[in-house]
Amino acid sequence: MEHFAAIMILIGCTQGAIDCRELPAPAIGFETTEECQELLQPAIDEAEGKYKTVHGTCTAVDPALFIEDATIAWNITPSGDLDVQVTFDDPALPVVVAEKTGRKPVLSN
């Protein structure tokens, strides 16, 4: 399994910073931030013909945590910069159900 050290986020906007959407990046993740940076401008250039404004950035992630569930939140700041936050979700805890004795157990999901 590969370990990633960076992800690329591309955002295309049709009307300023109002109507924006996340665009597919050339890869899910990159082994180094430098590798991501090398492919960033070509990816932005390719998307610019389809959107009025394209924002892109490479965001470093902890390779040890990349296999965990994560939330990626992005925002276009008033100055026009792309702000990206990556937070790793806590692993789901097992659910334990307790019940009074003397009743027939019922299994449910």
ABEGO torsion letter per residue (X at the ends): XBBBABBBBBBBBABEAABBBBBBBABABBABAAAAAAAAAAAAAAAAAABABBBBBBBBBBAAAAABBBBBBBBBBAAGBBBBBBBBBBBBBBBBBBBBBGBBBBBBX
